[in-house]
């Protein structure tokens, strides 16, 4: 299981989140701040960052969870099953310089949430771990592709393929 760290520093009774911090950077922070600051390390499973995919009344519904709702400025995304052309479970590449962020958040190698413009058209990403993503290609929709991180990409892809076969 992979873990991400959230650091919080405290001085007296005041506390502030530093956000997502990469581990080597934490030693620099600790050594450069005065001893009055105390750091707390909270471990959060990355699995909590995954969204869910479900079929609801002939629609494919993508539900975002946690901070992803804020970063991508969406809670859910739904498309008719008739507009789904294919589903892939191949590893997604980050490609930070091949896509332009329209709305959302992007830190290469850490998070990619929101709407991006590429040579393929407009894409929607909800991605922290490219190994856990399902890519859904669409026709007649605003987005050409939806790249969505889920707990079990093989089960999600099978569910979508089964719904398309009906």
Secondary structure, DSSP 4 states (H G I P E B T S, - for coil): --EEEEEEEEETTEEEEEEE--HHHHHHHHHHS-TT-EEEEEEEEGGGG-BEEEEETTEEEEE--THHHHHTT-SEEEEEGGGEEEEE-SPPP--TTSSEEEEEEEETTTEEEEEEEETTEEEEEEES-GGGEEEEEESSSS-SEEEEEBS-HHHHHHHHHHHHH-
